[in-house]
């Protein structure tokens, strides 16, 4: 893959896909590569800040989707569900309780950012560091999954319009779900912004300019 192809993949991965061709499946080898991207990407000290749920069960995907009404339709005053979650594959990022699982880990004993004090607790500053790094890790993982999936030819779409605890309960997770991502085959007969079920057309916004300073 040359530079231009990678550039195009980046741009495609920027766009949210809202409808899907559910007559197709995601091959196992593709699924395993997406799992690899989600679990082998960088995180501070290689800490497992999150768990990832890869859902292909159609009834469960539809149940989760029904709980994502968070986009206001100003014509009707009602809220539209986020149909990017109706993809062939639904990925849920669960915030893992690393502190509970790894209180004896060397990271906590030797890293001042995370170390436990004499009574086995972290300071508020250290907890803040942990929370910051957890969100950063989930964001990096989502980015890796997004670009990897796009390079495989799939459409993607992230969603954060949901109740974290409700979605966790729905899929059987122990901790709040921080991010949902749909990955799947695009419906070639529709504009990507058309809601998979209702026909509502989601608005689009141009990418804002990000200022870059190259220092040599």
N, C-alpha and C positions, 0 to 999 in steps of 0.2 A: 504494500500500500504506500503510495507516494504522498507528498505533502498536501497536494490539492485534495486528494481523497480523504485524508485525515481532517482537513479544514471543513470539508463538506459534512463529514460525520459529526463534527462538533456543532455545526449549525443545525443539523437535523435533530441532534439530541437536545437542543435548546427548546424545541417545539413540543407542546403537550398534545398527545394523541387522545382524542375523545371517543372514537368508535373503532370497532374491531371486527375481524373476520373470525368468527368462532367455529367455522367448519374445519379450521386447521389446528394442529397441535404444535407445541414446541418440542423438537427432538431432544432426547435425553442428553446427547452430547452438548447441545446448546445450553440446556438447563445447568449442567455441571460446570460449564465455563462461567456462567453468570454467578453461580454459587461461589466459584473460585474467586471471582472479582470482588464479591461482597465480603469474603472472609480473609483474603490475603492482601488486602490493601493496607496502607500505613495507618498506624495509630500510635499515640505516645507510648513509649516503652513496650510496644506491641501488646498493650492491654486489651482484653476483650470487653469493651465498654457496652456492647450490645449483643443481642441475639437476633437472628433473622429467620422469619417464617416465609417459606415459599409455598404458595397455595395455588393448586390447580383444581381443587374441588369446586365444581360450578355452583352448587347450592350455597356453599360457604362464601364464595366470592360475591354472590348476589346479596346475601345477607349483610355482608360488610358494606357493600355499595349502598344499600338502603339507609345506612346510618351516616352518609357523607353529605347530607344536605347543608351546604354552607356557602353556595354562590348565589347571591341575590339577583333575581330577574326583575329589573326595575319596571318592565312592562306589566307584569302581573302582581308584583309585590311579594311573590312567593320565592322560596329558595330552591334552586336546582341541585340535584345530586351531582357528584363529580364522577362522570362516567369513565374517566381514565382508569378507575378502579375495577371496571368490568372486563379488563383485559384477559387474555388467555392465561396469563400468570400474574398473580397478585403477590407482591412482596411487602412484608410488614417488618419494620425495624422496631424491636423491643429494647427499651432501656434496661440493660442488665444491672443488677446490684453487685457490682464488682467488689465493693467494700465487704459485703456479707460473705461472698464466696472466697475471698482471698486475703483474709486478715493476717495470714502468716507468710504472705508473699514477700520476697526480697524487696520488691518495689516499695512497699510500705515501710520496711525497716531501714532502707538505705536512701530513699529519695525524699528530700526535705519537703517537696511539694505535696507528697501524699502520706508521709510517715505518721504513724499513730503515736500519741503521747503515752505517758506511763500508765494511764488508766484505760488504754485501748481505744481512745477516741481521737477524732480529727478536729482541728480548729475550724472555725467558720471560713477562714481564708483558704485552708486546704480543701475543704468541701467545695468551695467555689471553684478552685482549680480543677477538681475532679469533674464537676458538672460541666465546666467549659470544655474540657478535653473530651468528655463523652459526646457532647453535641457536635464537636469538631469531627470526631471519629465517625459518627453517623453520617455527617455531611460528606465526608471523603468517600465513605463506602457507597453512598447513594450516587455520587459522581462517577465512581468507577463502574457501578452497575449500569448507569445510564449510558455512558459512552460505549462500554463493551456491548451492550444490547443493541445500540444503534449501529455499531460496526458489523454486527451480525445480521442487520437488516430489519430489526424490529422497531416498532414505535414504542414510545414510553410516555409516562405522565405521572408526576408526583401529586400527592394530596395530603394536606394537613388539616382539612376541614372535617373534624370529627372529635368525639369525646374519647380521650386517650384510654380511659379505664373501661369504657363501654366496648370499644373495639378489642381491647385485651381480653375481656370476658367472652366476647363473641368467638374469638379464635382459640381460646384456652391458654392465653399467655398469663404469666404470673405478675408481670410489671407493665406499666403504661406503654402503649404503642406511640412512638414519636413521629413516624412517617410511614405512609403507604406509597407504593409505586406500582403502577401497572406496566407490564411488558407484554407485547404481543404482536400479532399480525394485523396490519392496518386494513381497514375496509377500503379497498381501492375504488369503490363506487361513490364515496362520500368525501367531502371536505373534512379535514382532520378536526375542525372545530365544532362539528355537528354532534350534539349529544347522542350517544349510542341508542337511547330508547325514545326520547321525547321529541327530538328534532330541534331543540333549542340550539341556537348558534352562539357559542361562547365568543366574547370579544377577543381581539388580539391587540397586543401592545408591542411597539418596537423596542428592541433592546436598547437600554440607556447606555450612553457612552461611559466606559470605564477608563479613567485617566491612567496612562502608563508613563512611568518615568524610568528610562533605561540609563543606568549609570555604568560607565565603562572606565 
